[in-house]
C-alpha cells in the first residue's frame, strides 16, 4: 500500500486488507461463562493511499467485533461502507485528501470524506458508526457488521452533521445527539426514541462555529460544550483547518432539557478543552440542585512564567500528544454558578468509560486508558488501563510495559450483575514485540491482577478509537 514510511500507517497502526470470520481462537486462561454479548471497536483502516499529508484520523472506518457466548468467542471485522469509500473503490484510488490538506472545493456536500471511523453505539437493533467531525451516521448489522445505510432521519434533516459522541440511554433506548457545523445555528441537540422517531431538535445558540467533541447527559438534561479552542478565523476563511486556543475565554457548558421546552442555560468555567466526558448526573443538596460532570480535559501547557501557552495547545493536538487530568465540574441550577476541582492530576488518563447502564446516573467507578508519553511526533500511546473509585478517591492501574498498545475497554456486566462494577472490561491489545493482537478480559472490580484470559486474534487489529459493549440481553430485545 505504500504506507510504511508514515508512522501512523505502519506497525500497529498499519491497515489490514481482509475481512474475516474466525471461531477457533486460541485462549490463554478461561473465558468467563457469564460474559455474553458483543464487543465492537471502531477505528481507522485506510484502503487507498492518498497524496498529501496523512493524519491518523483520516482512515476509513472498520469495525472489529468479538461475540461472546457461554465461554466461546468469535472474531469478525468489516469496513464501514460509507459513500466516500464506495466512490474510491469504484475509482480504484483515493479521491479525498486528509484533514491536514485543503478540502475538496468541488464537493461542498463532503469536502472531507466522512469515514465513520470514530465511535460505535448500539441503537434501534443495529450498530451506528459515527465520525468525529460530524456527518451521517451509518447503520451496521449487529450480526455480521454489514453496512445497511445511513441513520434514518426526516428528509429535511438527512444531512444533519451528527457528531460521533452521541449517547444511548439504555433505560429508554433513546439516542441523544448533537450536530455542529460552520453555519448558523452552529450547534443543535436532538433526541430519537428507540424506534428511531425524532422527538426533539433544538438550536443551541453559539457566537460562531465551534469544535465540540463530546457531550454529557443526565436523567433530565444534556450538557453541551462551547470551548475556547476552535477554528482560526483567517485560516477558516481561506479554507484551511487550523485551530486556535483562546486562553482569555471561559469554557461554557450549556444545560439543555432532554426534550426541550426551556431555554439553554450556560455555565462558565475555567478555560479548557476536552475530548471526552466520563459521566454526568443530578444531585440535590443544601446549596441547591446541581449537575455533576466528570471528564478528562487536557492539562494546559504553560510557559516559564506559569501562564497558559495558548499557541502550544493546538500544536500538541495536531501532533497527537496527550496530557490529561481527571476533572469534575458542578453546575448549580439555583445560583447559576460553577464549581470545579481536579480529581487526579498525577496519572495521564483518557478514553473514560462507565457502566453504560448507569449513564446519566451517579457513578462511583470509571475505567480509563492509561496514556503514555509520546516519543516522537504523531506517536500516541495507549499503554494500559486505570480504574477510578470516586468514593474512595483511589485509582488502580495495569500495564505491561512500553511494547503494549491497548484499546478502549468498555465495561461488560456479567449476567445477573447487581453492583455497579460487577462485570468485566473487554479490549484489544497489540504486542509490538511479537507483532500480534490479542483480546483481554479483566475483572472490572480488580484490574491489578491482570487479564482473566487472553484471546489470540487471527490478524492484527490496527490501533483505533472507541468501542462499545452490547449485552446478550440488549441484543435479544433489540435496543
C-alpha positions as CSV (number, residue, x, y, z in Angstrom):
1,X,0.0,0.0,0.0
2,X,3.0,2.3,0.3
3,X,2.3,3.1,3.9
4,X,5.5,2.0,5.5
5,X,7.1,5.4,5.7
6,X,4.2,7.0,7.6
7,X,4.3,6.4,11.4
8,X,0.5,6.2,11.8
9,X,0.2,3.9,8.8
10,X,2.9,1.4,9.9
11,X,3.5,-1.1,12.7
12,X,0.5,-1.4,14.9
13,X,-1.3,1.4,13.0
14,X,-1.0,-0.3,9.6
15,X,-4.3,-1.1,7.9
16,X,-5.4,-4.7,7.2
17,X,-6.7,-5.9,3.8
18,X,-9.0,-8.7,4.7
19,X,-12.4,-9.1,6.3
20,X,-12.5,-12.4,8.1
21,X,-14.6,-14.5,10.5
22,X,-12.9,-16.9,12.9
23,X,-14.3,-19.1,15.7
24,X,-11.3,-21.3,16.6
25,X,-9.3,-18.7,18.5
26,X,-6.5,-19.8,20.9
27,X,-7.4,-18.8,24.5
28,X,-4.9,-18.5,27.4
29,X,-6.9,-18.8,30.6
30,X,-10.7,-19.2,30.6
31,X,-13.4,-17.0,29.1
32,X,-16.0,-16.3,31.8
33,X,-19.2,-18.1,31.0
34,X,-21.3,-15.3,32.4
35,X,-19.8,-12.9,29.8
36,X,-22.3,-12.9,27.0
37,X,-22.7,-10.3,24.3
38,X,-20.9,-8.3,21.7
39,X,-17.7,-6.2,21.9
40,X,-17.2,-3.9,18.9
41,X,-14.4,-1.4,18.3
42,X,-14.2,1.2,15.6
43,X,-11.1,2.7,14.1
44,X,-9.3,3.9,11.0
45,X,-8.2,1.4,8.3
46,X,-7.2,3.3,5.2
47,X,-7.8,1.3,2.0
48,X,-6.2,3.6,-0.6
49,X,-3.1,5.8,-0.1
50,X,-3.7,9.4,-0.9
51,X,-1.4,12.2,-1.9
52,X,-0.6,14.8,0.7
53,X,-0.1,14.5,4.4
54,X,-1.7,11.7,6.3
55,X,-3.3,12.0,9.7
56,X,-4.3,9.1,11.9
57,X,-7.9,10.3,12.0
58,X,-8.1,10.0,8.1
59,X,-8.5,6.2,7.8
60,X,-11.7,4.5,6.6
61,X,-13.8,3.2,9.4
62,X,-13.5,-0.5,10.2
63,X,-15.4,-2.4,12.9
64,X,-13.7,-5.3,14.8
65,X,-16.0,-7.4,16.9
66,X,-15.9,-10.3,19.4
67,X,-19.1,-12.2,20.1
68,X,-19.0,-14.0,23.5
69,X,-21.4,-16.9,24.1
70,X,-21.1,-19.3,27.0
71,X,-17.3,-19.4,27.1
72,X,-16.9,-19.3,23.4
73,X,-15.8,-16.4,21.2
74,X,-15.9,-15.4,17.6
75,X,-13.9,-12.6,15.8
76,X,-15.2,-10.7,12.8
77,X,-14.2,-7.4,11.0
78,X,-15.7,-5.3,8.2
79,X,-15.2,-1.9,6.7
80,X,-17.9,0.6,7.2
81,X,-19.1,1.1,3.6
82,X,-19.6,4.9,3.5
83,X,-20.4,6.6,0.2
84,X,-16.9,8.0,0.1
85,X,-15.3,4.6,0.4
86,X,-17.6,3.2,-2.2
87,X,-16.7,6.0,-4.6
88,X,-13.0,5.4,-4.0
89,X,-13.4,1.6,-4.6
90,X,-15.2,2.3,-7.9
91,X,-12.3,4.6,-8.9
92,X,-9.7,2.3,-7.6
93,X,-7.9,5.1,-5.8
94,X,-8.2,7.7,-3.1
95,X,-10.4,10.7,-4.0
96,X,-10.2,12.8,-0.8
97,X,-7.2,14.4,0.9
98,X,-6.8,14.1,4.7
99,X,-7.5,16.7,7.3
100,X,-4.0,18.2,7.0
101,X,-4.7,19.3,3.5
102,X,-7.2,21.7,1.9
103,X,-10.7,20.2,1.5
104,X,-12.2,19.3,-1.9
105,X,-13.8,22.5,-3.2
106,X,-15.7,20.6,-5.9
107,X,-17.6,18.6,-3.2
108,X,-19.4,21.1,-1.0
109,X,-21.5,18.1,0.1
110,X,-18.4,16.4,1.5
111,X,-15.2,18.5,1.4
112,X,-13.5,15.9,3.6
113,X,-14.6,12.2,3.5
114,X,-16.9,11.1,6.2
115,X,-15.1,7.9,7.2
116,X,-17.4,6.9,10.1
117,X,-14.3,5.8,11.9
118,X,-14.6,7.2,15.4
119,X,-17.3,5.7,17.6
120,X,-19.8,2.9,17.5
121,X,-23.1,2.5,19.5
122,X,-26.0,0.0,19.6
123,X,-29.3,1.8,18.8
124,X,-32.6,0.5,17.4
125,X,-31.3,-3.0,17.0
126,X,-28.2,-2.0,14.9
127,X,-24.8,-0.6,15.3
128,X,-24.2,3.0,14.5
129,X,-20.7,4.0,13.2
130,X,-20.1,7.7,13.5
131,X,-17.5,10.4,12.6
132,X,-15.9,12.9,15.0
133,X,-16.2,15.8,12.5
134,X,-20.0,15.3,12.1
135,X,-21.9,13.8,9.3
136,X,-24.3,11.0,8.5
137,X,-24.2,8.0,11.0
138,X,-24.0,4.6,9.3
139,X,-26.1,1.6,10.4
140,X,-24.3,-1.7,10.5
141,X,-25.7,-5.1,11.4
142,X,-25.1,-6.3,14.9
143,X,-25.0,-9.9,13.5
144,X,-22.4,-9.6,10.7
145,X,-21.3,-5.9,10.7
146,X,-22.6,-5.4,7.2
147,X,-23.4,-1.7,6.4
148,X,-27.1,-1.2,5.7
149,X,-27.4,2.5,5.1
150,X,-27.5,5.9,6.9
151,X,-29.3,6.6,10.1
152,X,-32.9,7.3,9.0
153,X,-33.9,10.9,9.8
154,X,-36.7,13.1,8.4
155,X,-35.8,14.1,4.8
156,X,-35.2,17.7,5.7
157,X,-32.6,16.5,8.2
158,X,-30.9,13.8,6.2
159,X,-27.7,15.7,6.0
160,X,-27.6,16.8,9.7
161,X,-23.9,16.6,10.8
162,X,-24.3,14.3,13.8
163,X,-21.2,14.1,15.8
164,X,-19.5,10.8,16.9
165,X,-20.2,11.0,20.6
166,X,-23.9,10.5,20.6
167,X,-25.3,8.8,23.7
168,X,-27.7,5.9,24.0
169,X,-29.8,5.7,27.2
170,X,-30.1,2.0,27.8
171,X,-33.0,2.6,30.2
172,X,-35.2,4.2,27.5
173,X,-33.4,3.2,24.3
174,X,-33.2,6.9,23.2
175,X,-30.3,8.3,21.1
176,X,-29.2,11.8,22.3
177,X,-27.0,13.6,19.8
178,X,-25.5,16.9,18.9
179,X,-24.8,18.3,15.5
180,X,-22.4,21.1,14.7
181,X,-21.2,22.9,11.7
182,X,-19.7,26.1,10.2
183,X,-23.0,27.9,9.5
184,X,-25.8,29.0,11.9
185,X,-27.2,27.7,14.1
186,X,-23.7,26.2,14.6
187,X,-25.0,23.7,17.2
188,X,-28.1,21.6,17.6
189,X,-29.3,19.0,20.1
190,X,-31.7,16.2,19.2
191,X,-33.3,13.0,20.6
192,X,-34.5,9.9,18.7
193,X,-36.7,7.4,20.5
194,X,-35.8,3.8,20.4
195,X,-37.8,3.2,17.3
196,X,-35.9,6.0,15.5
197,X,-38.5,8.7,15.6
198,X,-37.2,12.3,16.1
199,X,-38.8,13.5,19.3
200,X,-36.8,16.7,19.9
201,X,-34.5,19.0,17.9
202,X,-33.4,22.4,19.4
203,X,-31.0,25.0,18.3
204,X,-28.2,25.9,20.8
205,X,-27.1,29.4,20.0
206,X,-23.3,30.0,19.8
207,X,-21.2,33.1,19.0
208,X,-19.7,31.3,16.0
209,X,-18.5,27.9,14.8
210,X,-17.0,25.7,17.5
211,X,-15.4,22.3,17.7
212,X,-17.2,20.3,20.5
213,X,-16.1,16.7,20.6
214,X,-18.4,15.2,23.3
215,X,-21.5,15.9,25.3
216,X,-22.9,14.6,28.6
217,X,-26.4,13.5,29.6
218,X,-28.2,13.2,32.9
219,X,-31.6,11.8,33.6
220,X,-33.3,15.1,32.6
221,X,-30.7,17.2,30.8
222,X,-28.0,17.2,28.2
223,X,-24.8,19.2,28.7
224,X,-23.2,20.7,25.5
225,X,-19.8,22.3,25.1
226,X,-18.7,25.7,23.9
227,X,-14.9,25.5,24.5
228,X,-12.3,28.1,23.7
229,X,-10.4,26.0,21.2
230,X,-11.8,26.4,17.7
231,X,-11.1,27.5,14.2
232,X,-8.6,30.2,13.4
233,X,-10.8,32.7,11.6
234,X,-8.3,33.6,8.9
235,X,-7.4,30.0,8.1
236,X,-11.1,29.1,8.0
237,X,-11.8,31.9,5.6
238,X,-9.0,30.5,3.4
239,X,-10.4,27.0,3.6
240,X,-7.7,25.7,5.9
241,X,-8.1,23.7,9.1
242,X,-6.1,25.5,11.8
243,X,-7.0,25.7,15.5
244,X,-6.5,28.5,18.0
245,X,-6.9,28.4,21.8
246,X,-8.3,31.5,23.3
247,X,-7.0,31.4,26.9
248,X,-8.9,34.6,27.8
249,X,-12.3,33.0,27.1
250,X,-14.1,30.8,29.6
251,X,-15.2,27.3,28.8
252,X,-19.0,27.3,28.6
253,X,-21.3,24.4,29.2
254,X,-24.9,24.6,28.1
255,X,-27.6,22.7,30.0
256,X,-30.5,21.7,27.8
257,X,-33.6,19.9,29.0
258,X,-33.5,16.5,27.3
259,X,-36.8,17.1,25.4
260,X,-36.6,20.8,25.1
261,X,-39.2,23.2,26.5
262,X,-36.9,25.6,28.2
263,X,-34.0,27.8,27.1
264,X,-30.4,26.7,27.3
265,X,-28.7,27.7,30.5
266,X,-25.0,28.5,30.1
267,X,-22.4,27.9,32.9
268,X,-18.9,29.3,32.7
269,X,-15.8,27.5,33.9
270,X,-12.0,27.8,33.6
271,X,-10.7,27.8,30.0
272,X,-10.1,24.2,28.9
273,X,-10.5,21.8,26.1
274,X,-11.6,18.2,26.5
275,X,-12.3,15.4,24.2
276,X,-14.2,13.0,26.5
277,X,-16.7,13.1,29.3
278,X,-16.9,10.2,31.8
279,X,-20.4,10.8,33.1
280,X,-22.8,13.4,34.5
281,X,-25.7,13.2,36.9
282,X,-28.0,15.3,39.1
283,X,-27.6,15.9,42.8
284,X,-29.7,17.8,45.4
285,X,-28.2,19.4,48.4
286,X,-28.3,22.4,50.8
287,X,-26.7,24.6,48.1
288,X,-29.3,23.7,45.5
289,X,-29.8,21.3,42.7
290,X,-26.5,20.6,40.9
291,X,-25.4,18.8,37.8
292,X,-22.1,17.0,38.3
293,X,-19.9,16.2,35.3
294,X,-16.6,14.4,35.2
295,X,-14.2,14.2,32.2
296,X,-10.6,14.2,31.1
297,X,-9.6,17.7,29.8
298,X,-6.1,18.5,28.5
299,X,-3.6,19.7,31.1
300,X,-3.0,23.2,29.7
301,X,0.7,23.8,28.7
302,X,2.4,26.7,30.4
303,X,5.3,28.9,29.7
304,X,8.3,29.8,32.0
305,X,6.2,32.4,33.9
306,X,3.4,29.9,34.5
307,X,1.0,31.5,32.0
308,X,-1.0,29.3,29.7
309,X,0.9,28.8,26.4
310,X,-2.1,29.3,24.1
311,X,-0.1,28.6,20.9
312,X,1.3,25.3,22.2
313,X,-2.0,23.5,22.9
314,X,-3.2,23.3,19.2
315,X,0.2,22.0,18.3
316,X,0.0,19.3,20.9
317,X,-3.3,18.2,19.5
318,X,-2.0,18.3,15.9
319,X,1.0,16.1,17.0
320,X,-1.4,13.6,18.8
321,X,0.4,14.4,22.1
322,X,-1.7,13.6,25.1
323,X,-1.5,15.1,28.6
324,X,-4.8,15.0,30.6
325,X,-6.2,15.4,34.1
326,X,-9.4,13.8,35.6
327,X,-11.7,16.7,36.4
328,X,-15.1,17.5,38.0
329,X,-17.5,20.3,37.3
330,X,-20.6,21.2,39.3
331,X,-23.3,23.4,37.7
332,X,-25.7,24.8,40.3
333,X,-29.1,25.1,38.8
334,X,-30.3,27.5,41.5
335,X,-27.4,30.0,41.5
336,X,-26.0,29.6,38.0
337,X,-22.5,29.2,39.4
338,X,-19.9,26.6,38.6
339,X,-17.6,24.8,41.0
340,X,-14.8,22.7,39.7
341,X,-11.9,20.6,41.0
342,X,-9.2,18.3,39.9
343,X,-9.9,14.6,40.7
344,X,-6.5,13.4,39.6
345,X,-3.5,15.3,38.1
346,X,-1.0,12.5,38.8
347,X,-1.9,10.0,36.1
348,X,-2.4,10.8,32.5
349,X,-5.6,9.0,31.5
350,X,-8.1,9.4,28.7
351,X,-11.0,7.5,27.0
352,X,-13.1,7.2,30.2
353,X,-15.9,4.6,30.3
354,X,-18.5,3.7,32.9
355,X,-21.1,1.1,33.4
356,X,-23.2,2.3,30.5
357,X,-26.4,1.1,32.1
358,X,-25.9,4.0,34.6
359,X,-25.3,6.7,32.0
360,X,-26.7,9.9,33.5
361,X,-27.0,8.5,37.0
362,X,-24.5,8.8,39.9
363,X,-21.5,6.6,39.3
364,X,-18.7,5.6,41.6
365,X,-16.4,4.0,39.1
366,X,-14.9,4.8,35.8
367,X,-12.3,3.0,33.8
368,X,-9.8,4.9,31.6
369,X,-7.0,4.2,29.1
370,X,-3.6,5.0,30.7
371,X,-1.8,7.3,28.3
372,X,2.0,7.0,27.7
373,X,4.5,9.7,26.8
374,X,5.0,10.2,23.1
375,X,8.5,9.5,21.9
376,X,8.1,11.2,18.5
377,X,5.6,13.4,16.7
378,X,2.3,11.7,16.0
379,X,3.1,8.8,18.3
380,X,0.0,8.4,20.6
381,X,0.5,5.6,23.1
382,X,-2.4,3.9,24.9
383,X,-0.2,2.0,27.3
384,X,-2.6,0.5,29.9
385,X,-5.8,0.7,31.9
386,X,-6.9,2.6,35.0
387,X,-9.8,2.2,37.4
388,X,-11.0,5.1,39.5
389,X,-13.1,4.8,42.6
390,X,-14.6,8.3,43.3
391,X,-16.0,7.3,46.7
392,X,-12.6,6.3,48.0
393,X,-10.6,8.8,45.9
394,X,-8.4,6.0,44.7
395,X,-7.1,4.5,41.4
396,X,-5.8,1.2,40.2
397,X,-3.6,0.8,37.1
398,X,-2.4,-2.0,34.9
399,X,0.2,-2.0,32.2
400,X,2.7,-4.4,30.7
401,X,5.5,-2.1,29.6
402,X,6.2,0.1,26.6
403,X,5.6,-2.6,23.9
404,X,1.9,-3.0,24.5
405,X,-0.8,-0.7,22.9
406,X,-4.3,-1.0,24.4
407,X,-7.7,-0.2,23.0
408,X,-10.6,1.5,24.9
409,X,-12.0,-1.3,27.1
410,X,-15.8,-0.9,27.8
411,X,-17.4,-2.3,30.9
412,X,-19.4,-5.5,30.3
413,X,-21.7,-6.5,33.1
414,X,-21.7,-10.2,34.0
415,X,-25.1,-12.0,33.6
416,X,-27.3,-11.1,36.5
417,X,-25.0,-8.3,37.8
418,X,-26.3,-6.2,40.6
419,X,-23.4,-4.0,41.7
420,X,-22.1,-1.1,39.5
421,X,-18.7,-2.8,38.9
422,X,-19.9,-6.4,38.8
423,X,-18.5,-7.4,35.4
424,X,-15.6,-7.3,33.1
425,X,-13.5,-5.0,30.9
426,X,-13.0,-6.2,27.3
427,X,-10.5,-4.7,24.9
428,X,-7.8,-5.3,22.3
429,X,-4.0,-5.1,22.9
430,X,-1.2,-5.1,20.4
431,X,2.2,-6.6,21.3
432,X,4.8,-4.8,19.4
433,X,7.5,-7.4,20.3
434,X,5.5,-10.4,18.9
435,X,3.7,-8.3,16.3
436,X,0.4,-9.9,17.5
437,X,-3.0,-8.7,18.5
438,X,-5.0,-10.2,21.4
439,X,-8.2,-9.5,23.2
440,X,-8.1,-9.4,27.0
441,X,-10.8,-9.8,29.6
442,X,-10.3,-8.2,33.0
443,X,-12.3,-8.4,36.2
444,X,-13.6,-4.8,36.4
445,X,-13.5,-4.9,40.2
446,X,-9.8,-5.6,40.3
447,X,-7.7,-4.9,37.2
448,X,-4.4,-5.2,39.0
449,X,-4.5,-9.0,38.8
450,X,-4.2,-8.7,35.0
451,X,-6.3,-10.3,32.3
452,X,-8.5,-13.3,33.3
453,X,-7.9,-14.6,29.7
454,X,-6.1,-13.6,26.6
455,X,-7.6,-14.4,23.2
456,X,-5.1,-14.5,20.3
457,X,-6.7,-12.9,17.2
458,X,-6.3,-14.2,13.7
459,X,-5.0,-10.9,12.3
460,X,-3.7,-7.6,13.6
461,X,-6.3,-5.1,14.8
462,X,-4.9,-1.7,13.9
463,X,-4.9,0.9,16.6
464,X,-8.2,2.6,16.9
465,X,-10.6,4.7,18.8
466,X,-13.9,3.9,20.6
467,X,-15.6,0.7,21.5
468,X,-19.0,-0.5,22.9
469,X,-20.3,-3.5,24.7
470,X,-23.8,-4.8,23.9
471,X,-25.1,-7.4,26.3
472,X,-26.9,-10.5,25.1
473,X,-30.0,-9.2,26.8
474,X,-29.9,-5.9,24.7
475,X,-29.2,-7.8,21.5
476,X,-32.2,-10.0,22.2
477,X,-34.6,-7.2,22.9
478,X,-33.3,-5.1,20.0
479,X,-32.5,-1.9,21.9
